[in-house]
Amino acid sequence: MGLAWAVMLTLFPLKSISAAHLIPVGLAFFYVFTLVFIRSVVVDLRDIQGDQIMGRETIPMVLGKERTKLLLAVLTGLLLLALVGATALGWVSSVGYALVIPLL
């Protein structure tokens, strides 16, 4: 689901991409993907018993609760570092700092 959202919101609107836009577009793609992925997995964590009964193979079922939480923490940390770093280096506008708020 995260991949679908990221493609639809960041790649489809592009008419063309230049080297100057590669980092901002890549960061936007990673941002959208990570937020949607985290939300989906958190819902799966909450509904783990229902998924077991239905026989669904979700990430929390395959990795377990603790590894799934670790995965989400690592993805959140990577996105946080990418946003702050890209904004500090001037690769994206100062709005990058505001985009950290949903991560917290």
C-alpha positions in Angstrom: 0.0 0.0 0.0 2.9 2.4 0.8 4.4 1.8 -2.6 1.1 2.5 -4.4 0.6 5.8 -2.5 4.2 6.9 -3.0 4.1 6.3 -6.8 0.7 8.0 -7.2 1.6 11.1 -5.2 5.2 11.6 -6.2 5.9 10.0 -9.5 2.7 10.3 -11.5 2.5 14.1 -11.3 6.0 14.5 -12.8 6.2 15.4 -16.4 10.0 15.0 -16.4 12.7 14.8 -13.8 16.1 16.4 -13.9 19.1 15.7 -11.8 18.3 18.8 -9.6 15.0 17.4 -8.7 16.1 13.8 -8.0 16.8 14.3 -4.3 13.6 16.2 -3.4 11.5 13.7 -5.4 13.2 10.8 -3.8 12.8 12.2 -0.3 9.1 12.9 -1.0 8.7 9.3 -2.3 10.4 7.9 0.9 8.3 10.2 3.1 5.0 9.2 1.6 6.0 5.5 1.5 7.2 5.4 5.1 4.2 7.2 6.6 1.7 5.0 4.8 3.7 1.8 5.5 3.9 2.7 9.2 0.2 3.4 9.4 -0.6 0.1 7.7 1.6 -1.9 9.9 0.4 -0.3 13.1 -3.2 -1.2 12.1 -1.9 -4.8 11.5 -0.3 -4.8 14.9 -3.6 -3.8 16.5 -5.5 -6.5 14.6 -3.1 -9.4 15.0 -5.6 -11.7 16.6 -8.1 -11.2 13.8 -5.4 -11.8 11.2 -4.5 -15.0 12.9 -8.1 -16.2 12.8 -8.5 -15.2 9.2 -5.2 -16.8 8.2 -3.7 -13.6 6.8 0.1 -13.2 6.4 0.9 -9.7 7.7 4.2 -8.3 8.6 3.6 -8.6 12.4 2.6 -12.2 11.9 5.7 -13.0 10.0 8.3 -11.0 11.9 6.6 -11.0 15.3 5.5 -8.0 17.4 8.9 -6.9 18.7 10.7 -7.1 15.4 7.9 -5.3 13.7 8.2 -2.4 16.3 11.9 -2.4 15.7 11.4 -2.1 11.9 9.0 0.8 12.4 11.4 2.6 14.7 14.3 2.1 12.3 12.2 3.4 9.3 11.0 6.4 11.4 14.6 7.2 12.4 15.9 7.0 8.9 13.2 9.2 7.6 13.8 11.7 10.4 17.5 11.8 9.6 16.9 12.1 5.9 14.5 15.0 6.4 16.7 16.9 8.8 19.8 16.2 6.8 18.4 17.2 3.4 16.9 20.4 4.9 20.1 21.3 6.7 22.1 20.8 3.5 19.6 22.9 1.5 18.5 20.1 -0.8 14.9 20.7 0.2 13.2 23.9 1.5 12.8 24.7 5.2 9.4 23.0 5.1 11.4 19.8 5.6 11.6 20.7 9.3 7.8 21.0 9.5 7.5 17.5 7.9 9.2 16.1 11.0 6.2 16.9 13.2 4.0 13.9 11.9 6.9 11.6 12.7 7.1 12.6 16.3 
